[in-house]
Amino acid sequence: MGESTIADVSTAVGPERGAEPPDLAPALTIVSHPVTHRAGERTLLDPVAAGGEVRLSRNAPDFTRPGRALGHPLGDPFVSRKPIRFAPGAGGGVRVIVDAGGTPVIAGAPVDPAGGAAPRLALLDGSTEFTADDLAHGVALELSERVVLLLHMVDRRVEDAADPLGMIGASAAIRRVRTAIERVVDLAVPVLIRGETGTGKELVARAIHDKSPRRDGPFVSVNVGAIPRDIAAAELFGSTRGAYTGALRDRDGLFRTAHGGTLFLDEVGEAPPEVQVMLLRVLETGEFYPVGAERPVAIQVRLIAATDANLEEQIQHGQFKAPLLHRLAGFEVRIPPLRERREDIGLLFYHFAREELDALGEGHRLSPQDPYARPWLPAHVAGQLVRYAWPGNIRELRNVTRQLVIESRGLPQLRLDPRLADQLGVPARPADTGPPRPPSDPAIELARPPSDPAIEVRRKPSDVSEHELQHALKACAWDLKAAADRLRIPRPSIYDLIERSPDIRTAGDIGADEIAQCFHACAGDLDAMVAQLQVSRRALSRRLRELGLAGRARPGRPSSESQ
């Protein structure tokens, strides 16, 4: 809440109006390289935008980290000195010219997020033209089966914030997020964070808190959707003894716990109507009534809310209150889905991989000494990582990275098992024998995402097979919301499918003894317990609270169902 007046609380702060149009230029960004710290470096193809040509070889041009002046060429001994040429194409596109005897280049487009067959890959020969639309979505280029580059468009006008704020990536999309955070950190206005599931909304909320004047106060995070509806008001606002059945003592509630700091309400669109009314009051007045209380409580809290729901649509259906949205959205921060920041995928993958490798004592995998050794991350795997649509966003990437590292434990190179290959929709590789595909081969026709990825065809829950259901749940690390999105069914329907499944159990089906044994075997690590018991993290957290184990659990990384 604001420190001075109610007007401070409700002041609307939005993005700049009349912003200049983007200054777009084609670029090449390193997704993977045998020298792993090179991921994320890029070179701008400014001469191509100006009507000239860029020649890419082992020795030129230099690739630099965005924001830095000095860089280095690719330098890989398996990349030919004979250049790959990049020239202007029609309508803002780019032609890639691969001459005989030069570096072999395999190209492929992103997987269509709406589903369908995986795009085929093509071994480029001669001149191949990629349209401006292809570049807008990004084209993965695999060089000599060792280096993967992303050919894409960048906005030269977007400047980065001085502080990375703990966020990995240098794409224009994530730089806009950092800039938005810096604009609002010192203000008292509420912030509404919008983004798809798994994009890292809690990370943004914590960055706002850590940079704000309230940084020394508490940061309290709660998933509104995880609170049982009948006790949601008491959980948030507290209650008095005897206010409801089971209220044996006074309860402070999360607002009072966050006094002097920040309260982060994730999945605010799930708030019951009575909680919405109480939220609106506290935003307007800085006061609230605990359940059963006769006197209001004044509070000083900075409120940050997050949602992946379409709140405007919920307002039209009477499910969310318009005045509350207006109060919550004092300033909005939109977090882009991973498919809109593909140039960051290599950086994110290596970040998560280093965490997992260090835990296994295999961190040396990312620091090869032999320049001729095969890269730890094979080019065909890196290529598919950058082409995949990532419906579960960063959470899914982290989960896939963990699975890849553990599956390949003790091996000199990552191995993509058939299950993960199926999840990522790995397309057929170009044949190693026979003549290269000509440029007119339909194999190089790139499958493009729809103009609005948010518009997708919903399926009937009855069309989802048992195998599909189990595969989606495992692929999404038992995040029911992400699994429903992956299956393209309404979220409530996945609960019905699980209930009817003969082979899937819920947290409520598991006995207290089994949960306690798993708790001790996993040392209270909630992520490990979810993987072992194969149930929803949210439901398991609720069971742990019921059994009195919640306070002893180790949350580890941010909740897999709270971003």
N, C-alpha and C positions, 0 to 999 in steps of 0.2 A: 504494500500500500504506500501511498505517497507520504512524504515526511511533513508536508505543509497543509495543503488544502485539497478538498475533493476534486477541484478542477485539475490539479496536478495528476491525479490518478487517471482521469478519463481523457487527457489530451491525446489526440490521435496523431501518431507519427508514422508516416508511410514512406515508400521509396520516392526518389526524386522524380518530379514530373518534367516532361520535355527533355528526357535524356537523349543524348546524341545516338544516332544509329550505330550499330557495331561496325568496327573497322576490321573486316575479315580478311585473312590471308591463309593460304594452304601451308601446312607444316608437317614435319615428320617428328614423331615422338617415340623414343625408345621404350618399348614395353618390356622386353627382356634382352639380356646380353650376358655372355659368359662372365663378364665382370659385373656382378649383380648391382653394384651401387650406381651403375650408369642408367638404370631404369628411371624414367621421368625426364631425362635430358631431351632437348629438342633442337631442331633447326628450322627456321622459317624459310619458306620457299618464296621469298619476296621477288626474286627475278622472274619467277613464273607468273606471279600476279601482275608484273609489269610487262609481260609479253616475251620474256627471255627464257632461259633454260638453266636448270640446276643439274650438275653431274655428281652423282653419289657413288663413291668408291670406298675402298679401305682407308684412303688417306685424306679424303675431303667429302663434304664440308665439316666444320666443327659443330658438335652438338654441345649445348650449354644448358645448365640448370636455369629455369626461368628466374630472372632477377639478377643473374650473375653475368659478368662480362667475358670470362675466359672459359674455353671449352676444349674438347678434343675430338678428332675424327673417330669413326667407329673402331678402326685399329684392329679388327679381328683378322687373323691370318687367313681365314677361309673365305673372307669377302674379297672379291677380285679387285685388282687395280683398274680393270676395264669398267668404266662407269655405267651405272643405270641412269638413264636420262629422264628428267621430269620436265615436261613442256606444257604450255597452255592448251587447254581443250576448249570445246565449244561451251558457251553459256556459263563460264566460270569453272568448268571442270579442269581436270589435269590428265595429260597423257603420260603413261609410264612406258618407256622404250627400253626393252631388254634385248641386247644384241647377242648373237650366237657366240658362245665361248665366254660369256660374262658370268656374273653371279646368278645362280638359279634363284628365281623369285616365285613363291607361291602366294596367291592372293585369294582373299575370301571376305565376304561381307558379314555384317552382324546377323545373328539369328533373329528372325521376326518375333517380337515379343508377344504377338497375338497367336503364336503357335504355327503349326504347319511343318512341312518338310525342311530339314536343315539345308542351307545353301551349299552347293558344291564348291569345291576349291579348284583353282586353275593354276597350272604352271604357265607363267607368262612367257610369251615369245613374240618378238617384234613389238608393235605398238598396240597398247591397250588403253582405251579411254575410260576414265571414271568421271561421272557427272558431278555437278555441284551437290546434288541430293545424296550421292554416294559418299562424298566427302563430309557432308553434314552429319552422317551417321558413323563415319569412320570405316576405313578399309585396312585390314591387317595384311601386312606384307612380311612373309617369312623369307629371310635371306640365308642361303646356304645351310638351311636347317640348324642355324645357330643364333641368329639375331632376328627379333621381331620388331617391326616398326609399325606405327599407326599413322596412316595418311589421313589427315583430317583438317578441319578449319579451326583457326583460333581467332579470338577477338583481341587485337593488339591494344585496344583502348582500355581494357580492364586492368587496373593496377591492383597489386596485391597489398594486403594489410601488412604493417610492420611486424606483427606477431602472428605466427601460424596458429596460435590458440589450440595447440595440441591436435590439429587436424592434418591428416596426411593428404597431399595432393597439391597440384599447381594449376589445375584446369581453371578456365574462366568461371565456370559454375561455382566451384568451391571458393574461389577468390571473392566472388560476389557475397557469399555467405559470411566470410570473414569481415568484409567491409561493412555489411549490415550489422554484425555484432558490435563492431567498434563504434558505430553510430549511436547505439542504444544503451551501451553498458552503464553510462553514468547518469542515465535518466531514471525517473521513478515509475515510468509507465509499464503496464503489463505487456507481456510479449506473447504472441501466439506463433508457435512453430508448426509449419505444415510440411508434410513429406510422407512418402510412401513408407510402409512397414520396412524396418531394417535399415533406414538411411542414416540413423545416428542422431535422432532428435534429442536424446538425453545428453549426449556429448555437447551439443550446441547450448543446451540449457546450462550445463555446468560451466561452459566457457563464459557465458554471460555473467554468471554468479562470480566466478573467479576473478573477473576483470572489473567488477562493480564495486561501489563503496561498501557493499555488504559482504565483501569477500571473507571477512573475519567471523561473520555470523554463520549459522547452520545452513546447509543445503539439504532440504528434505525432498525426497523423490517418492511419488506414489503413482501407481497405475490405477486410475479410477475404474477401469473395466475389471480389475481383479478383486475389487471390494464387493462383497455380497450386498445387494441393493438394500436389504432391510437394515443394514448397520452402516451404510455409507455416510449418512449425515453425522452419526456419532464418531466414526473414524476420523472424519475431517474436522469437525467443529467441536468435538468433545461432548460430554453428557454429564448429567448429575446422577447421583445415586438414586435408584428407583425409577429413572426416567423410562425404562423399558424392561421387559423380562430379561433377567440376567445381568442388569446393571447394578452390581453389588457395591460399587464405589464410584466416586467422581473420576472422570476421565478427561485429560487435557485435550486430546485431539491433535491432529497434525498441524493445524494452523498455529496453535500455541507453541508446539514444538519448534516451528520454524520462525518464531518471533525474533526480529532483528536480522533475519536472513532471507532466504529464498525458498519458496514452495513450488515444486515442479509437479504439475498435474498432467500426467501422460494419459492419452486416450480420453480427453475431456468430453468428447462427443458421446461417451458411454454414461455420462452422469445422469442419474435419475432426475425426474422433474423437480422433486422437492430440494435436491442438492443444487440444481441450477438456480432456484429461487434464492437460496442462501448464499451462493457464490455471487449472484448479482448484488445482493445487499452489501456484502463485505467489500466488493469492489467500489460501490457507490459511496459508502459511509465509513469504511475502515472499521466497522463493528460487526459482530455476529452474536447470535444467541446460541449457546450450547444447548443440545437437546435436553428439554426439561427445565431449563433455566428461565428465570424471570428477569434477569438483568443482562444487558449486553456486555460483551467483552471487547475492548479496543485492542487493535493489533497493528503492528508495523511489520509487514511482510511484502516482499516483492514477489508477485505471482507470475509464473511462466507456465503456459499451457501448451500442449502439443496434441496434434490429431493427424490421422491419415484419412479421416472421413470427410465427405463433402458436407460441411455444416450448413451451407446455403440450401442444399437439397433437403437436409433434415428439417430445416426451418419450414420449408414448404409443406412438409408432411406432418408438421406439428410435433416433431421429436426434439427440437432444440429451440431455445428462446432467442429471438433476434437481438433484444437488448443485451443479452449476455455475450453474444458474439461481438457486438460493437464494443463492449467494455474489455473483453479479453484481448481483442486485436488492437490495443493501443499502438502496437508496432508488429508487423508480420515479418517473419523470416521463412522463406521457402527453401527447403533442402532438396537439391536435385537428386533424382534417382541415379543409380550407378551407370545406367545405359546412356545418360547425358554427360557423363564425365569419364568416358572410356580411357582417355589418356592417363588417368590416375590409377587404373587397375593394376599395372605392373608395380607401382610404388606400394599400393595397399597389399598386394599379394606378398611381396618380399618382406614387408613390415610384419604381417601375421606369420609368415614362414619363419622369420628369425625368432619370434617368440616361441614357436613350437620346437624349432631345432635347438634353441638354447635349453629348453626344458628337457630335451632328450640327450643333451651333451653332444650335439652334432652341429654346432654353430659353424664349424669349419667348412661345411658344405658351401657356404655362401662366400668363401674367400679362397677360390682356387689359385694354386701357384703355377700350374702349367697352362700356358695360353692355348695349347693344342688339345687340352682335355675336352671331352664332351661337356656341354653346359649342364649344370645340375637341373635346371628347368628346361626340358626339351622344347624346341621351337614349336612343334605341333601342339603341345599342351598350352604353351603361352598364347599361341594364336587362337586356340579355342576359348581360353579364358577371356580374351578381349572381344571375341565375337559373340559370346553367350549373352542372353538378354538380362540375366540376373533379376528375376522377379522378386527375390528375397533381399536384393541389394547387398549392402556391406555385410550384414549378418550372414547371408548365404555364402558370400565370398570367404568370410572367415571360417565358416564351417567346412567348406570345400577344401580350403587350404589345410586345415587341421587333418582332414581325412587323407589328403594326398601325402602329407608329411608322415603321418603314422603308418599308412599303407606301405610307404617306401623306406621305412626305418631300416638303417644299416646298409642301404643301397647307394651307389655313387650317383644315381640319377633318379629323378621322380618317375614313378610309374603310374599310368592312368588305367585303373582297373575297369572292367566292362560296366560295372554298376555306375561309376562316376562318368564314364564315357556316355552312357545312356542318358544320365541326368543332364549333361552339358550338350547333348545333341551333336556329338562329334560327327562331322560329315566325312564322306569317303575321301581318301587322299588321291591326288593325281597319280596316275600310273607311273612307275619308275622306268618302264620300258616303252619303246615305241616313240613315234614322233611327238613333240610337244603339241598341246592344243593350239589351234590357230586362234587369233583374236576374235574371230566371229563365232567361235564355239559357244553355244548357249550356256555352257558351264560357267562362263564368267559373267553371266547376267546376274546382277546382285539382287538378292531378296531384300526388300526395303520394309522397315516398320511402317505401320499406318501413320497418317498425318497426325493423329491424336492417339498416342499409346494408351490413354486412359479409357478410350472407347474400345471395348472388346466384347466379343460374343460370349454370353453366359451359357453355361451348360445346364442341363437338367441333372440334379443329383442322382437320379435313377440311372443315368448313363455312365456313372463312375463305377468302374469295376473294383473288386476287392484288391486286386493287385495294384491298380492305379492309386487307390487310397493309401495303402501301406507304403508304396514308393514315395508318394508326395510327403507323407508324414516324416519318413526317414530323411528325405532330401532336405526338408526344412527344419531338421533337428527338433521335431515334435512341436513346432510353433504352429498352432492350429490356424491362426489368422493367415500366415504366409502359405500354409498348405491349401487353404480354401482359395486364396488368390491364384496359386499355381494350378489348381484344378478348374479354376474359373467357375466356381459355384458360390452362392451366398454363404457368408460365414456361419449363420445358424445351421445350415444344412450339414456342415461337417460334423457337428455334434450328433445329429441324427444318424449319419452314416457310421460313426464310431459306435454309437449305442447298438446299432443293428449288426455290427460286425462280430462274427464268432471268434475271430482271432486277435482282436485288439481290446485291450483292457484299459480302464480309466484309473486315475489315481484312487478313486473311491473303491475300486475293486481290490486294491492291494491291502493286505493286512498290516497292522501296526508293527508286527515283528519283522516282516520283510522290509518295511521302510526303515526301521531302526537299524537292521543289519546293513542295509545299503548305505545308510547315513554314515555309519562308522567305517565301513569298507572304503567309502569315498572321502573320508575325512571331512564330511560336511560340504563338499564341493557340489553345488547345485547343478552345474553343467554336467558333471560326471554322473550324478544321480539320474538326470533326465535321460542321458545316453544309455545307462544300464537298465533302467526300469521302462524306458520307452513310453513315457506319458507326457502330457502337457506340463511345461514348466510352471505355468500359472496354477494349475490344479495341484501340482506337487507342492508348491509353496504353501497353498492353503492347507494341505494335509499336514505339513510340517508345523504350521501354526497350531493346528488342532492337537497335535501330539506334543506340543511344548518344545519343539526342536528348532523353531524358526530363528530364535535369537542366537543359536549356535552354528547356523549354517554359514558357509562362506560363499557370498554371491559371485566372487571372481569378477569376470567381465560384466558389463551392463546387461541387464536382463534380456534374454532372447525374445521376450514378448513385451518389451516396454519401450522400444525405440520407435 
